[in-house]
Amino acid sequence: MENLKELSIADEGEKLKLCDHSFRGCSSLTKVYLPDRVTNVGISSFRDDVSLKELSVNESLKDEPGIAELKEILPDLKVIYR
């Protein structure tokens, strides 16, 4: 998945949990949209995604391990809480 540039998960469907290391190492990933049906974001889900510039998530996910650690790893990341 190293050539993946954008990730947008469909709004419709059952609740979804992102496992630890789900998208780790997607170095070309620049933009991520996680719909409200995503209820958990595991540790290091986006670690080593050095090109990530924008992340859109439900505000209820701001303290999830995989989101909280990004604030430290990627200080210039624009996080949009909805």
Secondary structure, 3 states (H helix, E strand, C coil): CCCCCEEECCCCCCCEEECCCCCCCCCCCCEEECCCCEEEECCCCCCCCCCCCEEEECHHHCCCHHHHHHHHHCCCCEEEEC
